Amino acid sequence: MAFTLLGVMAGALLAQPLSAPWLGVLFGLTLSWLILGGHRRWVGMLLLGTVACHFSGLAWQATAAPYLGPVTGVAQLMSDPTERIGGGWRVEVRIDEKRYDATFTPTQNSIAALLAGQRLELSGQVRTAPRQWQRTRHVVGTLRVDELGPVQQAWWPYRLANGVRRILARGTAVLQPGQAALLSGLTIGDDRFQGPAISDDFRAAGLGHLLAVSGQNVAFVLTAASPLLNRLRTRSRLPLTLLLLIFFALLTRFEPSVLRATVMAGGSAMALGAGRPIMGLRLLGVTTVALLLVDPLLLYRAAFQLSVAASGGILLLAGPLAQAFPGPRTVANSLAVTLAAQSAVTPLLLVWFGPVPVAALPANLLAAPVAGLLMIWGITAGLVAGVVGPPLATMLHFPSSLGLRWISGVAAQVGERPFAALPTGGALLLVGLVFLAAGASHRENFTAARSALTAVLLALLLVGGATFLRSPVTEVSDGLRVASAGKLVVVDDHYGAEELLGRLRRHQIVAPELLIFRNAVDQAVLSALVQRFDDVAIWAPRGPPPAVVPDSGTVVMAGQQQWQVDQQSGHLLVRPVG
């Protein structure tokens, strides 16, 4: 299976559609290989890799020469509407079998009440070709919507899924807004209303996977449904299990990680039903091959890569690592699963998101078990809470509130403090040590395994401790100028709220007294800054409160240095003087 998977991945990356003569040549070579007694492993690798190469090439071709101009028709929403920075809405739609990223103005706010699967008539203009990340989702362009028509009903499975989502949303209305948004992300992957401060805290703590639905949600849904499913006969249990998996994938909008877990769980259920259980790594390989053959562009998406890597890491490393850890088995198993998954995804995290936070391991150990309980409770008790409403909903979600406070507190303790991030070389070295420890444990050389794990722990402690001994950065970088040990920060470039919070954290800015923006600042950025920092003053050339427009020529002291602020062509010019 490993060779077949490598062949399919290579084919998806090559992405070249093949003509009929080339397919005929391939068939002839394959047949000749079999007649000569060649190993079937290479045949499967070649054939399936060619199929992936062909369909991947066709998928890329479909978005290579996009149509630019007017578009009119009935659009089906393929995602839920999300609010855009600066106002308006964005949603992925399908019109005449083509996908577009549709943008709506703030005055077209009726779109905000719709959900995926619903249809409406619209007209607009496609003015920009798709970017690379859009093409991996089969999007052919960005559609600016000019006019909206009547809304039409969705297909009944979508209506059922949307009904469940609305029931869950009614139940979470008794929670604080931030908690409700976090619980929706944990249970069904609806992360549209999570604030930038929360998102930055969780990603800084290595807990970003908890903000949205992931493969582990599928396991928890099956766990929640197991008391009912186990009462059924085998003949009824299998089809109902498969229907439940399909419905949950629809409920969570077919996120790549959920697709992987759904197909994997469905394959396991069918294998058990047939009396032929399949090993975990082989099942993961079959699942990955099947999904890439259906949609080769999944290989280019971070969520799919991380899901497959995390699952493979757990299946391959968790068992040997658990044997190497001393202490109670529950703690050892939890630590082994977290370390295995984190080690497997670290190379991908470095590619997609940059340095990996040192605090990811302890943060996951503290938050992940509680998050798992919340996923189960949020679905089961959340449905009841949505049906009965207050005051019973408040009682039902009291445990949810406690759990959400805990994991939010864990994320905030890391996000609001200058914990270090591992650079590429150091992170890969630690990953190598974890694999070395797993290999030694597999050979029952527990002394070597524990020595390697001890080296990993000491390295994390040294890097993390060094961060607190280092002063805040005072040089000019990332569009920021930092003075007076982080008390004064000048923001010269334009950033979104979450990106700005991340840059401030990387510069170890934990308690700024004055933030000066060269350009205008929007409400989302201001709200995130006020939520993150207490008693911070914000100056900008324009913007809503609490932003203040300073008088031209104002001078502020930052340590031993004076800084003068002048207004110039709608911007603030900030420069040291004296």
ABEGO torsion letter per residue (X at the ends): XAAAAAAAAAAAAAGBBBBAAAAAAAAAAAAAAAAAGBBAAAAAAAAAAAAAAAAAAAAAAAAABBBBEBBBEBBBBABBBBBBBGEEBBBBBBBGGBBBBBBBBAAAAAAAABBBGBBBBBBBBBABBBBAAAAAAGBAEBBBBABBBBBBBBBAAAAAAAAAAAAAAAAAAABBAAAAAAAAAAAAGBAAABBAAAAAAAAAAGAAAAABBBAAAAAAAAAAAAAAAAABBAAAAAAAAAAAAAAAAAAAGGBAAAAAAAAAAAAAAAAAAAGBBBBAAAAAAAAAAAAAAABAAAAABAAAAAAAAAAAAAAAAAAAAAAABBEBAAAAAAAAAAAAAAAAAAAAAAAAAEBBBAAAAAAAAAAAAAAAAAAAAAAAAAAAAAAAEOAAAAAAAAAAAAAAAAAAAAAAAAAABBBBBBBAAAAAAAAAAAAAAAAAAAAGBAAAAAAAAAAAAAAAAAAAAAAAABBBBABBBGGBBBBGGGABBBBABBBBAAAAAAAAAAAGBABBABBBBABBBBAAAAAAAAAABBGBBBBBABEBOABBBBBBGBBBBBEABBBBBBBBGGBBBBBBBX
